[in-house]
């Protein structure tokens, strides 16, 4: 019974995320300044494939963006494979959840 409740709760939370206008993207987390040369200050950015199949960049904001230590991405040509869930507004992605893809 305990597992049924947990499964129902997980499904309910997944549906809430989907209905809240959030999206899930997979790609490489890189430094805005050091690797991408798109900003004056260091910060995380997600490089992913857009709807048209071309490379797109989303600048990460919010507390969830701090879950990967910046030292891991703040070197030229370095990146971390991630899956990010959040609200995409233009080129800004407010992070609700960020997980590392360890299998890549």
Residue pairs with C-beta under 8 A, 6 or more apart in sequence:
17 85
17 96
20 87
21 87
22 85
22 86
22 87
22 96
23 85
23 86
23 87
23 88
24 83
24 84
24 85
25 46
25 48
25 58
25 83
25 84
25 85
25 88
25 93
26 48
26 81
26 82
26 83
26 84
26 101
27 46
27 47
27 48
27 49
27 81
27 82
27 84
28 46
28 47
28 48
28 79
28 80
28 81
28 82
29 44
29 45
29 46
29 47
29 60
29 68
29 73
29 79
29 80
29 81
29 82
29 84
29 98
30 36
30 44
30 45
30 46
30 47
30 73
30 78
30 79
31 42
31 43
31 44
31 45
31 70
31 73
31 74
31 75
31 78
32 38
32 39
32 41
32 42
32 43
32 44
32 45
32 59
33 39
33 40
33 41
33 42
33 43
33 74
34 42
34 73
34 74
34 75
34 76
35 73
35 75
35 76
35 77
35 78
35 79
36 45
36 47
36 57
38 45
38 57
38 59
39 45
39 59
42 70
42 74
43 59
43 60
43 65
43 70
44 59
44 60
44 65
44 68
44 70
44 73
45 57
45 58
45 59
45 60
46 57
46 58
46 60
46 82
46 84
46 93
47 55
47 56
47 57
47 79
48 55
48 56
48 57
48 58
49 55
49 56
50 56
57 91
58 84
58 88
58 91
58 92
58 93
59 91
59 92
59 93
60 84
60 86
60 93
60 95
60 98
61 92
61 93
61 94
61 95
62 86
62 94
62 95
62 96
63 95
64 84
64 86
64 95
64 96
64 97
64 98
65 95
65 98
67 95
67 98
68 80
68 82
68 98
68 100
72 78
72 80
73 79
73 80
80 100
81 100
81 101
81 104
82 98
82 99
82 100
82 101
83 98
83 99
83 101
84 93
84 95
84 97
84 98
85 95
85 96
85 97
85 98
86 93
86 94
86 95
86 96
86 97
87 93
87 94
87 96
